[in-house]
Amino acid sequence: MNKDRIAGAAKQAVGATKEAVGNAVGDAKLTADGKAEKLAGKVQNAVGGLKDALKK
């Protein structure tokens, strides 16, 4: 587990929260920002997983 995986998981959580709040209040921009941040977190988490795999 490296810092990319941790940061990616954190971004996914923040993105999911933004998306949920955006849906709840009907704010399309906040929902879109949340989806984008969630996707960025998934990518960063995947990069971290690749780095972990290459270390072995």
C-alpha positions as CSV (number, residue, x, y, z in Angstrom):
1,M,0.0,0.0,0.0
2,N,1.6,3.3,-1.1
3,K,0.6,6.9,-0.9
4,D,-1.0,6.8,-4.4
5,R,-3.5,4.2,-3.3
6,I,-4.3,6.0,-0.1
7,A,-4.7,9.4,-1.9
8,G,-6.8,7.7,-4.6
9,A,-9.1,6.1,-2.0
10,A,-9.5,9.5,-0.3
11,K,-10.4,11.2,-3.6
12,Q,-12.9,8.5,-4.3
13,A,-14.6,9.1,-1.0
14,V,-14.7,12.9,-1.4
15,G,-16.0,12.5,-5.0
16,A,-18.7,10.1,-3.8
17,T,-19.8,12.6,-1.1
18,K,-19.8,15.5,-3.6
19,E,-21.9,13.5,-6.0
20,A,-24.4,12.5,-3.3
21,V,-24.8,16.1,-2.1
22,G,-25.1,17.3,-5.6
23,N,-27.9,14.8,-6.3
24,A,-29.6,15.7,-3.0
25,V,-29.7,19.4,-3.7
26,G,-30.2,19.2,-7.4
27,D,-26.8,20.8,-8.3
28,A,-25.6,19.4,-11.6
29,K,-22.2,21.0,-11.4
30,L,-21.5,19.6,-7.9
31,T,-22.7,16.2,-9.1
32,A,-20.4,16.3,-12.2
33,D,-17.4,17.5,-10.0
34,G,-18.0,14.6,-7.7
35,K,-18.1,12.1,-10.5
36,A,-14.9,13.6,-12.0
37,E,-13.1,13.5,-8.6
38,K,-14.3,9.9,-8.0
39,L,-12.9,8.9,-11.4
40,A,-9.6,10.6,-10.7
41,G,-9.4,8.7,-7.4
42,K,-10.0,5.4,-9.2
43,V,-7.2,6.2,-11.7
44,Q,-4.8,7.2,-8.9
45,N,-5.6,4.1,-6.9
46,A,-5.0,2.0,-10.0
47,V,-1.6,3.7,-10.5
48,G,-0.7,2.9,-6.9
49,G,-1.7,-0.7,-7.5
50,L,0.5,-0.9,-10.5
51,K,3.4,0.5,-8.6
52,D,2.8,-2.0,-5.8
53,A,2.8,-4.9,-8.4
54,L,6.0,-3.7,-10.0
55,K,7.8,-3.5,-6.6
56,K,7.3,-7.3,-6.1
